[in-house]
Amino acid sequence: MDYKRRAVTTGNGKDEERNPNTAGVDRISTLSNTLIHRILSSVSTVDVVRMSILSKRWSRMWYTVPHLRFYDSDAGFRKWKVFDNFMAKCLERREIGMSNNTSCAVTKFKLHIKHFWCRDENLHRLLHSPVIRNNVEELDLSMEPKYNGAVCYCLPYTALNGKSITVLKLNHVELEDSDNFSVNLPSLKSLCLEEVIVNDVTLSKLLLGCPSLEKLMLKKCPKLFNPRILSSSLKFFEMEGFIRPSHKELQVEAINLQTLVLRALYHGLNLCECSAVRTLSIHSIPNMRGESLEAIISKLPLLEDLSLRHCDLLRHFKISSKSLKSFTFAKFSRVEVNATLETPNLVSFCYTGDMKFGVSMALPNDSLMNGHIKINDCIIYEASNLYNKMIKFLSSINFSWNILTLEVRSEELRKTCGSPLTKIRHLKVKTLLRLNKKTSSDLRDSLHWASPDLETLDIEDGGKGDDDVSDFGNWMFRTN
């Protein structure tokens, strides 16, 4: 059968032919239930309800979507009462759906309130709904106060007794401080408390009710003064603190802990039983000194990855570890820092900062490392002797590198200084910008000056469209 084709004018003004039998076809109704669930599970619940008008099948499908997401910032909610009524209706209908079909259970519930002030009893009613208490696996609650200094929502501990919950995220709430505080979260694997008002005792009780906890994140919880982290199942722990003079000590007892991340802590650190830690990251701890760092590392016999950033009192420190494989150090102050590394198995070394950094390494003769060195020129003010300092710095890191990525300002160094990298034999360079004939020649001359014993030189053009090369580039040095 021959079909007549008609011309259709598109948005670009061109006429195209279209088969009339394909116009107006209901493609939405042909989608599988699995795909519809994936679509509806990726948007907020208010949008799910709105999308249910697309077809009769979709009007029933939203009852079986496993995720409920409520945001008071969604368009259309100008008053708390409207938002509260919408949530209540949704939970009511989902409860009816669950009573008729057990496969309609809600497995993820997310509630973020930022713009409205709401009554505690309304939230209590929502959180104690059978829809949430019975089958939810991921619970995400954020009740950010509308005004600074406003009282946070006090979350009753009775709302934290879901046996199916595996992921719990709490933000801007207060955990009920009660002698009867007790939780039972046997399946919980991941817990994140951010700007949550919780004291040391309540936190300890909370952890006691989480026997399967593997990941714990505590961020800016202002009432934690002397927290004790006691867990035999914990594998990942991250804590970000406040500036609190009354803070005394963070005590961690986690025999299976593998990753420890500490940020902005202003109290002592006591790692009682953490011998399984393999990754340690310390960031913005201003009172961290060399002695305390060495004491911490001595308790971590399996440590493989160490990262130190913005620890201003680390002036002279020594790291002795046979297991350490990767070390990262970043400084943002202008003080002189000297490090001694007794790490025979080190394979990766990264440094970011100015040139007031000295490092000595005791490595086997046949050891080759990969390195990334970035000189932050923006924080260096001694312009008169800048180049001499750079040569001295480069000479101090003239180790047996396998691959070294070096970000430095190379212009005019050779005018007053000798070649700094005499051990380099094979060099591969990738420029950030496009090279023309002149800049390519100049770059080759500079590289041969920096490494006079080069046997091979390979330059890969960045090709971003500009006609000149930047003063900064990524240098990759190979010494094998």
N, C-alpha and C positions, 0 to 999 in steps of 0.2 A: 504494500500500500504506500502510495506517495503522500508525504506530508507537506503541507504548505508551510513555508517559512516566512516570517515577518521580520521587518527591520526594527531594531530597537536602538534608540539613541542613548548612549552611555554618558557617564559624567564627563568624559573627555571630548564630547562633541562628535564622536565617530559613530556611524551606524553599523550595528552588528546584527546578524541573523540569529534568531532563536527559535527553537522548535516549540510550538504551542503546547505540545503534550508534556513538556518539562516545566512549563510555567505554572506556578501556584501549587507545586507538589508539596505535600506535608511530609517533609523530611524528619521533623522532630518526632513524629509518632513511630518512625522506624528505628529509633535508637534503642539499644538494649537496656534492660534494667540496670545492669552493672555500670554502663557508661553514664546513665542518668544519675545514679547514686554518686559517682565520682564528680560529676558537675555540681550537683546540689551540695555535696559535702565540702566544696571548696569556697563557698560564699557564706555570708552571714545569714542567719535564720530569717530575718525580715526580707531579704532578697529571695530566699527559697520560697517563702509564701507568695511573694509577688510573681515569681516564675511559674507557680502552679497553675496560673491561668492560661499558660501556653497551650495546654491540651487537657482533655479529660483524664487521661492516664497520669499526667503530671500532678493533677489536683489530688490524686490519692497517693502518689509516690512520696510526697514530702513527709507523710506520716511514718515512713520507714527509713528516712535519712538518719544515719547513726550519729551525726554530729549536730549539736545545737550551739550556735554562737550568737550572743547578744551584746550589742554595743549601743550605748546611749547616744553615741555620735552619729548613728545612722540617720539619714534624712527622714523627716516626718515626725520625729519625737521631740516636741517642743516642751512637753511637760512630763514630769516623772510619772504622773498618774497614767498617762497614755502608754508610756513605756512599760510600767508595771502591769497594766491590764493586758498588754500584748504578750508579755512573758507568761502570765498566769494562764491565758487562753491556750498558748502553745503547749505548756506543760499538761494542761487538762486534757487536750486532745491526744497528746502523745501517751498519756496514761491510759486513756480509753483504747488507743491502738494497741498498746502492750498487753492489755487484758484480753484482747481478741487474737493477738498474734505475738507470740513470745520472741519472734525474730525481729521485731520492731524496736528492740532495746536501744537506748542512747548510750554510746560508748565514750563520747567526748563531749564535755560541757564547758563552755567558755563564757564568762560574764565579765565585761569591762565597763565600769561606771566612772565617768570623769566629770561630767557636766552637771549632774543632778545631786541634790541632797536627798537621801532616802531614809525611811524609818527602818530601824533595826528589825522590827517585827516582820516587816514585809520581806526582808532578805532571809530571815529565819524560815519563813514559810516556804520560800523558793528552794532553799538549800536542803530542806527536810522533805522535799517532794520525793515520792517513790521512784519517779523517773530518774532522779539523780542518785539516790542512795543505793539502788539495787544493782545496777549493772555498769555504771560509769567507770571507765578505765583511766581517762585523763580528765583532771579537774583543774581549771585555770580561772582564778578569781583575782580581779584587780579593782579596788575600790578607792581610787585616788580622791582625796578630799577636794571639794570645790574651792576652798580657800586655804591659804597657808595657815597652819596652826589649828585647823579644824580637827575635831576628834575623829579618829579612825573608826571604822566599823569593827566591832568586837566579834570575832568569829567564835561561836561556841564549839567546844571540843566535841560535842555530840555530832557535829557535822563532819567530823574527821574520823569516821568509823566505817568507811566503805571498804569492804573486804576485797572488792574487785579493782580498786584504784591502784594503778601502776605508776602514774605520773601526776604529781601535785605541784602546782605553781601558785604562790600567794604573793600579792603585791599590794602594799598600802592597806594592810589590815592589822588588827591587833589580836593576838591569840589570848584567849581567856586565861587570866591568872587566877587559878583556883586550886585549893588543896585536893580537890577531887579530879583534877585534870588527868585524863587517861584516854589514850587513843589506841585503836586496833587497826593497823594498816598492814596486814600480813603480806600483801602482794606488792607493796610500794617499792619501786626501783629507783625513781628519780624524784628528788625534793628540791625545790627552789623557793627561798624566802628572800624577797627584795623589799627593802624599806618596811619591813614588818616589825611591829612592836612585840617583842618576845624577850623575856628575861632568861638568865642562865638556867634556872631551875626548870622552867617550862620547856626550854629546848631539850634538856636532858630527858624529861619525861616523854617528849615527842619522839626522840630517837629510840627510846626503849620500846615504843610501840611500832617500830619499823624494822623487823628482824631481817628483811630481805633487801634493805636499802643499799644501792650500789653507787649512786651519784648524789652528792649534796652540794648545794650552792647557797651561800649566805652573803647577801649584798646589802651593805649600809643598814644594818639592823641596829638602831641607836641604843637599845637597852642591853646589849650583850657586852658585859664588862669583863667577865672571867669565864668564857664559854669552855665547856668540856665536851669534846667530840669523842664519844665512845661507841664504836660499832665494829663488829667482827666481819661484816659483809661489805663494808664500804670500800670502793675501788677508786673513786674520783672525789676530791674535795676541793672546793674553791671558796675563798672567803675574801670579801672586800669590806674594809672597815671604815670608821669615822675617825676624826681627830678628837680623841677623848683622853684627857690627862689621867682620868681615873682608871683607864684600862690597865690591867696588870699582866695577865697571861692568857694565852690561848693554848689549851692542852689538847693534844690529839692522841688518841689511843685507838689505832685501827691497824690490825696486824696484816690485813690484806690490801691496804691502801697502795695504789700504784702511781697515781698522779696527784700532786699537791700544788695548788696555785694560790698564792697569797698576794693581796693588793692592799696598799694603803693601811697597813696595820701599825699601830702605835704602842703595842704592848709586847711583852716577851713571848717566845715560842718554845713550847715544851713538847717534843716529839717522843712520847713515852715508848710506844711500841709501833713503829712505822718502818721497820727494817725492809719491807717489800717495796718501798717507793722507788720508782724508776725514773720519773719525770718530776722535776722541781722547778717552779717558776716563781720568782720573787720580784715584785714590782712596787715601786714607790713606798719603800719602808725606810724612812729617813734615819732611824736610829740603828739600823743594821751596821754593825762593825765587823772588822775582820775576824776577831776572836769568836763572836757569836756565829758567824757564817761557818767557820771551821768546825765549831762544835756541832752544828747541825749536820754538816756533810759527814762527819765521823760516825754518825748514827745511821747512815744510809749506805750500807755496803753494796747494794745493787743499783745505785744511781747511775743512769746512762745519759740523761739529758738535763742540763742545768742552764737556766736562763736568769740573768740578773739585770734589772733595768731600774734606773733612777733611784739608786741607793746612795745618797750623797755622802754618807760617812764611811763608805768603803774606800779608804785611801791606800791601804796596804793589806793585801790578803793573799792567802796561800790555799790552794786547792790540791788535796792529795786524795786521789781516787783511782784505783786500778780498773774500775768498771766504767768510768765516765767515757762516753763516746762523742758527745756533742756539748759545746759550751758557747753560750751567747752572752755578750756583755754590752750594755748600752749606757752611756753617761751623758748627762745634759748640763752638768756643772762645769766650771772652768778650773777645777782643782786638779792637781797632779794625782794620778792613780797608778799604782804599780802592782802587778799580779804575778804570782809564781804558780805555775801549773806543773804538778807532778802527776801526770795522767798518761801513762804509757800506751793506752789504747784509744786515745783521742783521734777521731777521724774528721771532725767538723769544728771549725772555729769561726765565729762571727763577731764583729765589733762595729759599733756605731758610736760616733762621738768626735771630739776634737783630737788633736795630736798630743795632748798631755796624758798619754797612756803608754806605759811600758809593760811588757810581758816577757817573761822568760819561761821556756818550756824544756822539760827533760823528756825527750822522746828517743825511742830506739833509732839507730842509724838508718834502718830500712823503712822507717815509718813515713808515709805520705799522707798529707791532710788536704781536705777541701776547705776553702776559706772564703768569707765574704767580708770585706773591709769597706766601710763607708765613712768618709771624712766629712763631717758637717761643717762646711766652710762658713756657714752663716753665724756660728757662735765664736769664731776666731777673730780677734781684733788686733793682734800684733802683726800688722801688715808689713812692717819693716823687715822682720826676720821670718816671715811666713814660709818662704821656700826652704830656708835652711832647716827649719823645724820639720818640714815635710820630708826632706831627705833623711833626716835623722830618724824620723818615725818609720819610714819605709825600710830603712836598713835594720831597724830593730825587729821587724817581722819577716826578715829574710830567711824563713825556715824552708824545709823541704816540702814544698806544696805539690799536691797532685793537680788541683784546679783552684785557682784563686780569682775571685771576682772582686775587683778593686775599683771604687768610685772616688776619684781624686781630681783636682785641678792640675793639669799637666803643663799648661802654657808657661813658658819661660824658665822652667826648672833647669834646663840644661845650660843656661847661660852662666850660672854661677856654681853649679854643683856637679859632682860626678854621678856616674850611672848607679842607681840604687839597687837594681835587680839583676845581679850578675849570674844567678843560678838558673835563670829561665832559658830553656832551650827551644821550646815549642810554644807559640803564642797564637791564640785565636781571639779576635776582637769583633764584637758586634756593636756598631754605632747606633745611636738613637735616631739620627737624622741622615738624610741623603748626602752622599759625598759627590763633589764634582772632581774634575781632574786635579785641580790645585790642592784642594783640601785632602784628597786621598794621598797625594805625594807628601804633603806636610805631615800627615798622620804617620805614614810609614817612617819618615825621618825621625820623628819623635819616639816612636816605639823602638827603633833600632838604637837610639841613644839610651833609652831607659834600660834596654836589655841588649848589650853589645854582642853577646855570644849566641844570638838567635840562629837556629838552624832552619826553622820554618815559621812563616808568618802568614796567617789567613785572616783577611778582613771581610766581614759580612756587612753589606750595606743595609742600614735600617730602612731606608726608602720611605720616609713618611711625607715626602713631598717638598721639603725645604731644600734649598741649594747650598746650605752651609752646615757644618757639623757643630754641635754644641760643645762648649768647654768641658762639659761633663760627659763621660761615657762609661760603659761597662767593659772592663778589661778582664779577660779570662786567661789565666796563665797556666800552662801545663809544663811540668818539669821532668816528666818521665822520658 
